[in-house]
Amino acid sequence: MDRARISLAKLRQSIPFLKTGVDPLVLVFPHYRVAYIPIPKAANSSVKAALLPLIGLDPSGIDDIQAFRGFRKIPYSRFASMRTGDWYVFSVVRDPFSRYASAYLDKVVTREIVLRGFRRMGIRKGDSFQRFMSLQTEWPQKALNPHVIAQSTMLEDALRDGLNVFKLEDLPGHWTSIADEIRSRSGIEIGTLEQRNRGKSKIPWQSLYDAETIALARHLGAADFAMFQYEADRMGCPSTQAFPMTPDYRITANP
């Protein structure tokens, strides 16, 4: 049995002890009744930086927003109990195809050491994208690393409670309306949306995909393709499965 299979066996043994569901952290600004739910690999660094004025800081003064610890963050389960009245709660999601590729390029290819969560799955430096994707599909969604877990799974409770969902691909066009909403509540002008935490890889993410990895991405991201209205067949190889929509949340339309 190779190291990958040993790692998979150990992870399978741990599944009965895994927490059921996910409880994402929420950036809360209670005085203004504003909250943001960051999704890994979906512009969370850019959005966090832009929200710094809500805690009295200039975004230009914080270079490493991922290392910044000044926001108030609480688990969604705790936030839900304080979410009474009119809160503006928003999140940003990303096309599953590019999100999976970005996770692979940023956390496997360009890192000196593969991200710990992926190493535990048996992923090693030099592993192909096909192997990376194949290993993800071995596990239930709720056992996956936050960088690849379905966004709809992470946002499950928030979607039920009411959430403003924006697509990363359209976010620049919506940022003015988000800023206007926050200004109306806080009287504060938040920052502009600037690209932070830019990936180091020079590999075009689309080049990672072939018929096999497209099929794996469709399988892994089926719920996200359906819930957030992304096109599962846009990479070629038309999809044959149709998914129902769940109309209990609001997806902001293209500007």
N, C-alpha and C positions, 0 to 999 in steps of 0.2 A: 504494500500500500504506500503510495507516494505521499509527500508532505501535504499536498492539496487535499487528498482524500482523508488524511488524518485530521486536518483542520476542519473539513466538512463534518466528519464524524463527531468531533468535539462540539461543534456548533449545534448539530442536531440534538446532542444530549442536553444542551442548555435550553432548547426551545420550551420545554414544559415550565421553566422558571422565568421565561421572559415576561415582561409586563404586557398585558393585553392592551392593544391600542397604543396610541401615542399621545403625548401631552406636551405639545410644542411650547416653547417660551414665547411670551408676548412682551413687547415693549409698551409700557403703559405710561400715559401722561394724565393722571386722574384729574388734575385741576382743570384740564381742558376737555376731558372726556374723549380723548383720542387714544387709539391703540393700533399698533402695527404688528402683524405676525410674520416674521421673516421665514422664508423658505430657502434652504441652501441651494445654491446655483441658480437663483432667480433674482439677481440684482439687489440682494439684501445689503451689501456693503454700500452701494450707491444711495439706497433709501435711508439707511441708518445715518450716513454722513449728512444728508439733507435735513434730517430731523434734529440735528444737534442744536439749532437755535432754540428749540423748545426747552432745553435745559441750560440756556444761557451761553452756549459756546458757538464760536465761529467755525464752520466746517474746514476752513483753510488752516486752522490751527491743529487739526488732528490728522496726522498722516496715515497711521495704521489703525483704521477704524475697526478692524477685526480684533485687535488687541485692546480696544477701548472698553473700560468696565464701568463707565459712568451712567449708563442707562438703568432705569429700574426695569428689571425683567422678572416676570413671574410665570409659572406654568398656567396653561389655559384653564385647567380645572379650577385653579384658584381665581383666575380672572373672571370666570363665568359667574362666580358667586357675588362678585362686586359689580357686575355689569347690569346695572339697573338704570332705567331711563334712557336718554338719548346719547348713545356713544357712537362715535365714528370709528369703525373698525375696518381695517383694510389689509389686504395681502396682495402679493404679486406672484404669479405662476409663470411657467416657461414651457415652451414646446418640448415634450418628452424626448424627441430625437436629439435636439441640441443639448438638452440637460444631461442626458446619459453620456454623450460624447465629451462634454465639458468636465464631468466628474472623472472620467477615465483619463483625460489629458492632464487635468490639474492635480489629481490625487494619486495617479499611478505613473504616468509618463514623465512629467517634469519634476517630480519630487525625487530627492536623493533616496529617501526611504518611503516606500508605499504607505499610505495612510493606514493607521493601526487597524481600524475596523475592516478594511479590505484585506489586510494581511491575515487577519483571523479567519477569513473565508478561504484562504489558500492562494490569494492573488499575490504574484511576485513581480518584481521588476522585470520588464521585458515581455510580460504576458500580452497576448494580442487582445484587441477589443472584443473579438469573438469570444474568447475565453472569459473575459471580464463580464460580458453580458450573460453568457451561459451560466456562470456561477450565481449571478443575481437571481435568475429564474428558479434556482434550486430551493428558494426559501419563501415562506409567507411574507407578504408585504410588511407586516408589523415587526418582522425580525431583521429588516434591511437597514443599512446605514442611512442616516438622514440625507445624504447627498443623492441617493437614488430611490428612496422610498417614495411611493406615489404621493403626489402633492395633495390629492383628494383624501388620502388616508391621514396625512398630517393635519389637514384642515377639517376633518370629519365633524368634530363638535362645533367648530366655529361656523361651518356652512349651515349646520342645523339651526344655530342661534341667530344667524344673519350676518352676512359678510359682504363687503365690497371687494370684488375680485378684479384685478387688472392683469392683463397679459404683458409680460416683459416686452414682447415685440411691439406693442402699441404704447408702452408706458410714457415715452417722451411727449406724445400728443395729449395724454391725459394729465400730465403733471400739473398744469396750470389749474385745472379743476380741483385736484387734490390739495394744492397749496391754498386755493381760495377757501375751501371748506375748513382747513385747519386755521387759516387766518380769521375766519368768521367766529371761530370758537376761542381762539387764543389771543388775537390781536398781534400775532407774531408772523413775520415773513420768514418762511422756512427757506432752506437753501435750494439752489438749482440742482437739477439731476445731472450729476457728473459721473463718468465711468470710474469706478474704483475697483481695486483688486483685479486688474486686467490679467487674463491668463498669459502664461509664459510660452506656451506652445505655439509654434509657427505652422503646425499641421492644420489644414482646413478640416473642420470637424466633419463636413459632409463626406470627405474621402474615406472615413472609417467604415462607412456603411456599404454592405453588399446585401444580396437577397437574404442570407442567413441572419445577419445582425438586424436587418429591418424587421424580420419576423420576430426575433427575440424582443426588440424594442416594442413592437405592437403588443406582444403578450404581456410584457412587464408593465407597460404604461396604458393598458386597455382602459382602466377607469379614468385616467387623466384625459386621454383622447376624447372620451365620451363626455365627461362632466364639463370640461373646459372648452369643448368644441374645437379641438385641434384636428387637423386632417391626417388621419392615420395612413392615407395612401399617397401623400404628397411626395414621398421619397421614391415613388415608383412602385410597381407590383401592387395593383389595386387590392384594397382590403375587401374581404367578403363578409365581414361581420358588422352588423349594425348594432348600435348601443342606444338605449333610451336616455333621455335627459331627465334630470331631477330638478324641478323648478322651485326649489326652496331657498335660493340664494340669488344674488344679483351679479352677473358678469357684465362689466362695463363694455359697451360696444366699441368698435373701432371709431376713432375720432373722424 
